[in-house]
């Protein structure tokens, strides 16, 4: 956790439905399959095979907070092998907006969240 945000980096691989995550978690059991998750399927089935994708914000599986996910297809010799992803989980969006508006934009812009 960094300040009021949680970050996870993870990937799911097609072969053997392997899932790896940093930082590690103990909540995952043998029934969890990354290839069945929406972030995996959306990225795998996208026609934009070489671009970073921004998944529609959703409720995080472990925290119940609003999650913003960026994903990218993993390929080997041109063949799809899996999906890499990074989550940023927002604890308090209003505090985040005040922080960005005051510090980053110096009252000349504003922060907002949108979905595809």
CNS distance restraints for C-alpha pairs under 8 A (distance, minus, plus):
assign (resid   1 and name CA) (resid   5 and name CA) 5.86 0.50 0.50
assign (resid   1 and name CA) (resid   6 and name CA) 4.47 0.50 0.50
assign (resid   1 and name CA) (resid   7 and name CA) 6.25 0.50 0.50
assign (resid   2 and name CA) (resid   6 and name CA) 6.20 0.50 0.50
assign (resid   2 and name CA) (resid   7 and name CA) 7.45 0.50 0.50
assign (resid   4 and name CA) (resid  90 and name CA) 7.13 0.50 0.50
assign (resid   4 and name CA) (resid  91 and name CA) 5.90 0.50 0.50
assign (resid   4 and name CA) (resid  92 and name CA) 7.40 0.50 0.50
assign (resid   5 and name CA) (resid  88 and name CA) 6.50 0.50 0.50
assign (resid   5 and name CA) (resid  89 and name CA) 5.65 0.50 0.50
assign (resid   5 and name CA) (resid  90 and name CA) 5.41 0.50 0.50
assign (resid   5 and name CA) (resid  91 and name CA) 6.11 0.50 0.50
assign (resid   6 and name CA) (resid  87 and name CA) 7.70 0.50 0.50
assign (resid   6 and name CA) (resid  88 and name CA) 5.74 0.50 0.50
assign (resid   6 and name CA) (resid  89 and name CA) 5.06 0.50 0.50
assign (resid   6 and name CA) (resid  90 and name CA) 7.06 0.50 0.50
assign (resid   6 and name CA) (resid  91 and name CA) 7.97 0.50 0.50
assign (resid   7 and name CA) (resid  86 and name CA) 7.06 0.50 0.50
assign (resid   7 and name CA) (resid  87 and name CA) 5.43 0.50 0.50
assign (resid   7 and name CA) (resid  88 and name CA) 4.84 0.50 0.50
assign (resid   7 and name CA) (resid  89 and name CA) 6.48 0.50 0.50
assign (resid   8 and name CA) (resid  21 and name CA) 6.91 0.50 0.50
assign (resid   8 and name CA) (resid  22 and name CA) 5.80 0.50 0.50
assign (resid   8 and name CA) (resid  23 and name CA) 6.35 0.50 0.50
assign (resid   8 and name CA) (resid  86 and name CA) 5.61 0.50 0.50
assign (resid   8 and name CA) (resid  87 and name CA) 5.14 0.50 0.50
assign (resid   8 and name CA) (resid  88 and name CA) 6.96 0.50 0.50
assign (resid   9 and name CA) (resid  21 and name CA) 5.74 0.50 0.50
assign (resid   9 and name CA) (resid  22 and name CA) 5.24 0.50 0.50
assign (resid   9 and name CA) (resid  23 and name CA) 7.32 0.50 0.50
assign (resid   9 and name CA) (resid  84 and name CA) 7.65 0.50 0.50
assign (resid   9 and name CA) (resid  85 and name CA) 5.80 0.50 0.50
assign (resid   9 and name CA) (resid  86 and name CA) 4.48 0.50 0.50
assign (resid   9 and name CA) (resid  87 and name CA) 6.55 0.50 0.50
assign (resid  10 and name CA) (resid  19 and name CA) 7.30 0.50 0.50
assign (resid  10 and name CA) (resid  20 and name CA) 5.44 0.50 0.50
assign (resid  10 and name CA) (resid  21 and name CA) 4.10 0.50 0.50
assign (resid  10 and name CA) (resid  22 and name CA) 6.14 0.50 0.50
assign (resid  10 and name CA) (resid  84 and name CA) 5.90 0.50 0.50
assign (resid  10 and name CA) (resid  85 and name CA) 5.36 0.50 0.50
assign (resid  10 and name CA) (resid  86 and name CA) 6.42 0.50 0.50
assign (resid  11 and name CA) (resid  19 and name CA) 5.83 0.50 0.50
assign (resid  11 and name CA) (resid  20 and name CA) 5.49 0.50 0.50
assign (resid  11 and name CA) (resid  21 and name CA) 6.63 0.50 0.50
assign (resid  11 and name CA) (resid  82 and name CA) 7.10 0.50 0.50
assign (resid  11 and name CA) (resid  83 and name CA) 5.44 0.50 0.50
assign (resid  11 and name CA) (resid  84 and name CA) 4.18 0.50 0.50
assign (resid  11 and name CA) (resid  85 and name CA) 5.90 0.50 0.50
assign (resid  12 and name CA) (resid  17 and name CA) 6.66 0.50 0.50
assign (resid  12 and name CA) (resid  18 and name CA) 5.63 0.50 0.50
assign (resid  12 and name CA) (resid  19 and name CA) 4.53 0.50 0.50
assign (resid  12 and name CA) (resid  20 and name CA) 6.61 0.50 0.50
assign (resid  12 and name CA) (resid  34 and name CA) 5.28 0.50 0.50
assign (resid  12 and name CA) (resid  35 and name CA) 6.63 0.50 0.50
assign (resid  12 and name CA) (resid  40 and name CA) 7.33 0.50 0.50
assign (resid  12 and name CA) (resid  82 and name CA) 5.51 0.50 0.50
assign (resid  12 and name CA) (resid  83 and name CA) 5.43 0.50 0.50
assign (resid  12 and name CA) (resid  84 and name CA) 6.65 0.50 0.50
assign (resid  13 and name CA) (resid  17 and name CA) 5.48 0.50 0.50
assign (resid  13 and name CA) (resid  18 and name CA) 5.06 0.50 0.50
assign (resid  13 and name CA) (resid  19 and name CA) 6.48 0.50 0.50
assign (resid  13 and name CA) (resid  34 and name CA) 7.59 0.50 0.50
assign (resid  13 and name CA) (resid  35 and name CA) 7.42 0.50 0.50
assign (resid  13 and name CA) (resid  81 and name CA) 5.82 0.50 0.50
assign (resid  13 and name CA) (resid  82 and name CA) 4.15 0.50 0.50
assign (resid  13 and name CA) (resid  83 and name CA) 6.57 0.50 0.50
assign (resid  14 and name CA) (resid  18 and name CA) 7.02 0.50 0.50
assign (resid  14 and name CA) (resid  35 and name CA) 6.62 0.50 0.50
assign (resid  14 and name CA) (resid  81 and name CA) 5.49 0.50 0.50
assign (resid  14 and name CA) (resid  82 and name CA) 5.30 0.50 0.50
assign (resid  15 and name CA) (resid  81 and name CA) 7.21 0.50 0.50
assign (resid  17 and name CA) (resid  33 and name CA) 5.96 0.50 0.50
assign (resid  17 and name CA) (resid  34 and name CA) 6.38 0.50 0.50
assign (resid  17 and name CA) (resid  35 and name CA) 6.34 0.50 0.50
assign (resid  18 and name CA) (resid  33 and name CA) 7.66 0.50 0.50
assign (resid  18 and name CA) (resid  34 and name CA) 7.30 0.50 0.50
assign (resid  19 and name CA) (resid  33 and name CA) 7.47 0.50 0.50
assign (resid  19 and name CA) (resid  34 and name CA) 6.15 0.50 0.50
assign (resid  21 and name CA) (resid  25 and name CA) 7.44 0.50 0.50
assign (resid  28 and name CA) (resid  32 and name CA) 6.29 0.50 0.50
assign (resid  33 and name CA) (resid  37 and name CA) 7.23 0.50 0.50
assign (resid  34 and name CA) (resid  40 and name CA) 6.60 0.50 0.50
assign (resid  35 and name CA) (resid  40 and name CA) 5.64 0.50 0.50
assign (resid  35 and name CA) (resid  41 and name CA) 6.58 0.50 0.50
assign (resid  36 and name CA) (resid  40 and name CA) 6.95 0.50 0.50
assign (resid  36 and name CA) (resid  41 and name CA) 6.73 0.50 0.50
assign (resid  37 and name CA) (resid  41 and name CA) 6.34 0.50 0.50
assign (resid  38 and name CA) (resid  42 and name CA) 5.80 0.50 0.50
assign (resid  39 and name CA) (resid  43 and name CA) 6.26 0.50 0.50
assign (resid  39 and name CA) (resid  55 and name CA) 6.54 0.50 0.50
assign (resid  39 and name CA) (resid  69 and name CA) 7.78 0.50 0.50
assign (resid  39 and name CA) (resid  71 and name CA) 7.35 0.50 0.50
assign (resid  40 and name CA) (resid  44 and name CA) 6.02 0.50 0.50
assign (resid  40 and name CA) (resid  82 and name CA) 7.84 0.50 0.50
assign (resid  40 and name CA) (resid  83 and name CA) 6.05 0.50 0.50
assign (resid  41 and name CA) (resid  45 and name CA) 5.93 0.50 0.50
assign (resid  42 and name CA) (resid  46 and name CA) 6.06 0.50 0.50
assign (resid  42 and name CA) (resid  55 and name CA) 7.73 0.50 0.50
assign (resid  43 and name CA) (resid  49 and name CA) 7.99 0.50 0.50
assign (resid  43 and name CA) (resid  53 and name CA) 6.94 0.50 0.50
assign (resid  43 and name CA) (resid  71 and name CA) 6.72 0.50 0.50
assign (resid  43 and name CA) (resid  72 and name CA) 6.80 0.50 0.50
assign (resid  43 and name CA) (resid  73 and name CA) 6.42 0.50 0.50
assign (resid  43 and name CA) (resid  83 and name CA) 7.00 0.50 0.50
assign (resid  44 and name CA) (resid  49 and name CA) 7.95 0.50 0.50
assign (resid  44 and name CA) (resid  73 and name CA) 6.60 0.50 0.50
assign (resid  44 and name CA) (resid  80 and name CA) 7.83 0.50 0.50
assign (resid  44 and name CA) (resid  82 and name CA) 7.53 0.50 0.50
assign (resid  44 and name CA) (resid  83 and name CA) 7.17 0.50 0.50
assign (resid  49 and name CA) (resid  73 and name CA) 6.62 0.50 0.50
assign (resid  50 and name CA) (resid  72 and name CA) 7.47 0.50 0.50
assign (resid  50 and name CA) (resid  73 and name CA) 7.03 0.50 0.50
assign (resid  51 and name CA) (resid  72 and name CA) 6.50 0.50 0.50
assign (resid  51 and name CA) (resid  73 and name CA) 7.91 0.50 0.50
assign (resid  52 and name CA) (resid  70 and name CA) 6.54 0.50 0.50
assign (resid  52 and name CA) (resid  71 and name CA) 5.60 0.50 0.50
assign (resid  52 and name CA) (resid  72 and name CA) 4.86 0.50 0.50
assign (resid  52 and name CA) (resid  73 and name CA) 7.88 0.50 0.50
assign (resid  53 and name CA) (resid  70 and name CA) 5.51 0.50 0.50
assign (resid  53 and name CA) (resid  71 and name CA) 5.11 0.50 0.50
assign (resid  53 and name CA) (resid  72 and name CA) 6.25 0.50 0.50
assign (resid  54 and name CA) (resid  68 and name CA) 7.54 0.50 0.50
assign (resid  54 and name CA) (resid  69 and name CA) 5.89 0.50 0.50
assign (resid  54 and name CA) (resid  70 and name CA) 4.60 0.50 0.50
assign (resid  54 and name CA) (resid  71 and name CA) 6.47 0.50 0.50
assign (resid  54 and name CA) (resid 116 and name CA) 7.68 0.50 0.50
assign (resid  55 and name CA) (resid  68 and name CA) 6.91 0.50 0.50
assign (resid  55 and name CA) (resid  69 and name CA) 5.43 0.50 0.50
assign (resid  55 and name CA) (resid  70 and name CA) 6.22 0.50 0.50
assign (resid  55 and name CA) (resid  71 and name CA) 7.41 0.50 0.50
assign (resid  55 and name CA) (resid 115 and name CA) 7.66 0.50 0.50
assign (resid  55 and name CA) (resid 116 and name CA) 7.59 0.50 0.50
assign (resid  56 and name CA) (resid  68 and name CA) 7.28 0.50 0.50
assign (resid  56 and name CA) (resid  69 and name CA) 7.68 0.50 0.50
assign (resid  56 and name CA) (resid 115 and name CA) 5.28 0.50 0.50
assign (resid  56 and name CA) (resid 116 and name CA) 6.26 0.50 0.50
assign (resid  57 and name CA) (resid  66 and name CA) 6.54 0.50 0.50
assign (resid  57 and name CA) (resid  67 and name CA) 5.54 0.50 0.50
assign (resid  57 and name CA) (resid  68 and name CA) 5.04 0.50 0.50
assign (resid  57 and name CA) (resid  69 and name CA) 7.10 0.50 0.50
assign (resid  57 and name CA) (resid 115 and name CA) 6.61 0.50 0.50
assign (resid  58 and name CA) (resid  66 and name CA) 5.67 0.50 0.50
assign (resid  58 and name CA) (resid  67 and name CA) 5.42 0.50 0.50
assign (resid  58 and name CA) (resid  68 and name CA) 7.10 0.50 0.50
assign (resid  59 and name CA) (resid  63 and name CA) 7.98 0.50 0.50
assign (resid  59 and name CA) (resid  64 and name CA) 5.29 0.50 0.50
assign (resid  59 and name CA) (resid  65 and name CA) 5.45 0.50 0.50
assign (resid  59 and name CA) (resid  66 and name CA) 4.87 0.50 0.50
assign (resid  59 and name CA) (resid  67 and name CA) 5.91 0.50 0.50
assign (resid  60 and name CA) (resid  64 and name CA) 4.87 0.50 0.50
assign (resid  60 and name CA) (resid  65 and name CA) 5.42 0.50 0.50
assign (resid  60 and name CA) (resid  66 and name CA) 6.05 0.50 0.50
assign (resid  60 and name CA) (resid  67 and name CA) 5.41 0.50 0.50
assign (resid  60 and name CA) (resid  89 and name CA) 7.26 0.50 0.50
assign (resid  65 and name CA) (resid  89 and name CA) 6.30 0.50 0.50
assign (resid  65 and name CA) (resid  90 and name CA) 6.35 0.50 0.50
assign (resid  65 and name CA) (resid  91 and name CA) 6.30 0.50 0.50
assign (resid  66 and name CA) (resid  89 and name CA) 5.76 0.50 0.50
assign (resid  66 and name CA) (resid  90 and name CA) 5.61 0.50 0.50
assign (resid  66 and name CA) (resid  91 and name CA) 7.43 0.50 0.50
assign (resid  67 and name CA) (resid  87 and name CA) 6.36 0.50 0.50
assign (resid  67 and name CA) (resid  88 and name CA) 5.76 0.50 0.50
assign (resid  67 and name CA) (resid  89 and name CA) 4.31 0.50 0.50
assign (resid  67 and name CA) (resid  90 and name CA) 6.30 0.50 0.50
assign (resid  68 and name CA) (resid  87 and name CA) 5.66 0.50 0.50
assign (resid  68 and name CA) (resid  88 and name CA) 5.28 0.50 0.50
assign (resid  68 and name CA) (resid  89 and name CA) 6.26 0.50 0.50
assign (resid  68 and name CA) (resid  90 and name CA) 7.94 0.50 0.50
assign (resid  69 and name CA) (resid  85 and name CA) 6.70 0.50 0.50
assign (resid  69 and name CA) (resid  86 and name CA) 5.66 0.50 0.50
assign (resid  69 and name CA) (resid  87 and name CA) 4.49 0.50 0.50
assign (resid  69 and name CA) (resid  88 and name CA) 6.47 0.50 0.50
assign (resid  70 and name CA) (resid  85 and name CA) 5.56 0.50 0.50
assign (resid  70 and name CA) (resid  86 and name CA) 5.39 0.50 0.50
assign (resid  70 and name CA) (resid  87 and name CA) 6.64 0.50 0.50
assign (resid  71 and name CA) (resid  83 and name CA) 6.66 0.50 0.50
assign (resid  71 and name CA) (resid  84 and name CA) 5.60 0.50 0.50
assign (resid  71 and name CA) (resid  85 and name CA) 4.26 0.50 0.50
assign (resid  71 and name CA) (resid  86 and name CA) 6.57 0.50 0.50
assign (resid  72 and name CA) (resid  83 and name CA) 5.73 0.50 0.50
assign (resid  72 and name CA) (resid  84 and name CA) 5.35 0.50 0.50
assign (resid  72 and name CA) (resid  85 and name CA) 6.47 0.50 0.50
assign (resid  73 and name CA) (resid  80 and name CA) 7.06 0.50 0.50
assign (resid  73 and name CA) (resid  81 and name CA) 7.83 0.50 0.50
assign (resid  73 and name CA) (resid  82 and name CA) 6.07 0.50 0.50
assign (resid  73 and name CA) (resid  83 and name CA) 4.61 0.50 0.50
assign (resid  73 and name CA) (resid  84 and name CA) 6.37 0.50 0.50
assign (resid  74 and name CA) (resid  80 and name CA) 6.10 0.50 0.50
assign (resid  74 and name CA) (resid  81 and name CA) 5.64 0.50 0.50
assign (resid  74 and name CA) (resid  82 and name CA) 4.95 0.50 0.50
assign (resid  74 and name CA) (resid  83 and name CA) 5.27 0.50 0.50
assign (resid  74 and name CA) (resid  84 and name CA) 6.54 0.50 0.50
assign (resid  75 and name CA) (resid  79 and name CA) 5.16 0.50 0.50
assign (resid  75 and name CA) (resid  80 and name CA) 4.48 0.50 0.50
assign (resid  75 and name CA) (resid  81 and name CA) 5.30 0.50 0.50
assign (resid  75 and name CA) (resid  82 and name CA) 6.99 0.50 0.50
assign (resid  76 and name CA) (resid  80 and name CA) 6.61 0.50 0.50
assign (resid  76 and name CA) (resid  81 and name CA) 6.60 0.50 0.50
assign (resid  92 and name CA) (resid  96 and name CA) 6.43 0.50 0.50
assign (resid  93 and name CA) (resid  97 and name CA) 6.14 0.50 0.50
assign (resid  94 and name CA) (resid  98 and name CA) 6.40 0.50 0.50
assign (resid  95 and name CA) (resid  99 and name CA) 6.18 0.50 0.50
assign (resid  96 and name CA) (resid 100 and name CA) 6.21 0.50 0.50
assign (resid  97 and name CA) (resid 101 and name CA) 5.94 0.50 0.50
assign (resid  97 and name CA) (resid 110 and name CA) 7.74 0.50 0.50
assign (resid  97 and name CA) (resid 111 and name CA) 5.73 0.50 0.50
assign (resid  97 and name CA) (resid 112 and name CA) 7.35 0.50 0.50
assign (resid  98 and name CA) (resid 102 and name CA) 5.99 0.50 0.50
assign (resid  99 and name CA) (resid 103 and name CA) 5.91 0.50 0.50
assign (resid  99 and name CA) (resid 104 and name CA) 7.67 0.50 0.50
assign (resid 100 and name CA) (resid 104 and name CA) 5.01 0.50 0.50
assign (resid 100 and name CA) (resid 105 and name CA) 6.58 0.50 0.50
assign (resid 100 and name CA) (resid 110 and name CA) 7.46 0.50 0.50
assign (resid 100 and name CA) (resid 111 and name CA) 6.35 0.50 0.50
assign (resid 101 and name CA) (resid 105 and name CA) 5.28 0.50 0.50
assign (resid 101 and name CA) (resid 106 and name CA) 6.37 0.50 0.50
assign (resid 101 and name CA) (resid 107 and name CA) 5.97 0.50 0.50
assign (resid 101 and name CA) (resid 109 and name CA) 6.77 0.50 0.50
assign (resid 101 and name CA) (resid 110 and name CA) 5.29 0.50 0.50
assign (resid 101 and name CA) (resid 111 and name CA) 6.16 0.50 0.50
assign (resid 102 and name CA) (resid 106 and name CA) 5.25 0.50 0.50
assign (resid 102 and name CA) (resid 107 and name CA) 5.97 0.50 0.50
assign (resid 105 and name CA) (resid 109 and name CA) 5.23 0.50 0.50
assign (resid 105 and name CA) (resid 110 and name CA) 6.63 0.50 0.50
